């Protein structure tokens, strides 16, 4: 989160890409026009492996600056918790 907060200071959009093609974090610049927000996320193929790529492509056509974080796993289904069975919190 700290990295995302730093990146959003200099970008319109920060995405944390998930291993399944979606994302685990979305950060939008404060003050972004509501119409831009709607356009950015309209007609995205939710529930597929395409949302991250489609969002990046759409942001590019809208001339938004984008920063991405490290790819991680997200939790959409109970079986996704297996990725976190050995997780330890960084000190």
C-alpha positions as CSV (number, residue, x, y, z in Angstrom):
1,X,0.0,0.0,0.0
2,X,2.8,2.4,0.8
3,X,4.3,1.8,-2.7
4,X,0.9,2.4,-4.3
5,X,0.4,5.6,-2.4
6,X,3.8,6.9,-3.5
7,X,3.1,5.9,-7.2
8,X,-0.3,7.6,-7.3
9,X,1.3,10.9,-6.5
10,X,2.9,10.8,-10.0
11,X,0.4,8.8,-12.0
12,X,-3.3,8.8,-12.8
13,X,-3.7,5.0,-12.2
14,X,-1.9,2.4,-10.1
15,X,-2.7,-1.3,-10.7
16,X,-1.6,-4.3,-8.8
17,X,-1.8,-7.1,-11.3
18,X,-3.1,-10.5,-10.1
19,X,-1.7,-13.8,-11.4
20,X,-5.1,-14.7,-12.8
21,X,-5.2,-11.7,-15.2
22,X,-7.2,-9.4,-12.9
23,X,-5.9,-7.1,-10.2
24,X,-5.7,-7.0,-6.5
25,X,-5.4,-3.2,-6.2
26,X,-6.7,-0.2,-8.1
27,X,-5.7,3.3,-7.2
28,X,-7.1,6.3,-9.0
29,X,-5.7,9.9,-8.8
30,X,-7.9,12.1,-6.6
31,X,-10.0,14.4,-8.6
32,X,-10.3,12.2,-11.7
33,X,-13.4,13.0,-13.6
34,X,-16.3,10.6,-12.9
35,X,-16.8,10.1,-16.7
36,X,-13.2,9.0,-17.0
37,X,-13.6,6.5,-14.2
38,X,-16.7,5.1,-15.8
39,X,-15.0,4.9,-19.2
40,X,-12.0,3.2,-17.8
41,X,-13.9,0.3,-16.3
42,X,-16.8,-0.1,-18.9
43,X,-16.9,-3.1,-21.1
44,X,-14.2,-5.0,-19.2
45,X,-14.4,-8.8,-19.4
46,X,-14.8,-9.4,-15.7
47,X,-14.3,-13.0,-14.5
48,X,-11.8,-13.8,-17.2
49,X,-8.0,-13.5,-17.6
50,X,-8.4,-10.2,-19.4
51,X,-9.3,-7.3,-17.0
52,X,-5.7,-6.2,-16.3
53,X,-4.7,-6.1,-20.0
54,X,-8.0,-4.5,-21.0
55,X,-7.7,-1.8,-18.3
56,X,-4.1,-1.0,-19.2
57,X,-5.1,-0.8,-22.9
58,X,-8.1,1.4,-22.2
59,X,-6.0,3.7,-19.9
60,X,-3.5,4.1,-22.7
61,X,-6.2,5.2,-25.2
62,X,-7.3,7.7,-22.6
63,X,-3.8,9.1,-22.2
64,X,-3.7,8.2,-18.5
65,X,-0.3,7.6,-16.8
66,X,-0.1,4.1,-15.3
67,X,2.1,2.5,-12.7
68,X,2.0,-1.2,-11.8
69,X,3.0,-3.0,-8.7
70,X,4.4,-6.5,-8.4
71,X,2.2,-9.3,-9.6
72,X,0.6,-11.2,-6.8
73,X,-2.2,-13.7,-6.2
74,X,-5.6,-12.3,-5.2
75,X,-8.4,-14.1,-3.4
76,X,-11.5,-14.6,-5.5
77,X,-12.5,-18.2,-4.4
78,X,-11.8,-20.3,-1.3
79,X,-9.2,-22.4,-3.2
80,X,-7.2,-19.2,-3.8
81,X,-6.3,-19.2,-0.1
82,X,-3.9,-22.0,-0.8
83,X,-1.4,-19.4,-2.2
84,X,-1.3,-17.8,1.2
85,X,-0.9,-20.9,3.4
86,X,2.8,-20.2,3.9
87,X,2.5,-16.4,4.0
88,X,4.4,-14.6,6.7
89,X,4.0,-10.9,7.3
90,X,7.1,-8.9,6.4
91,X,8.7,-7.2,9.5
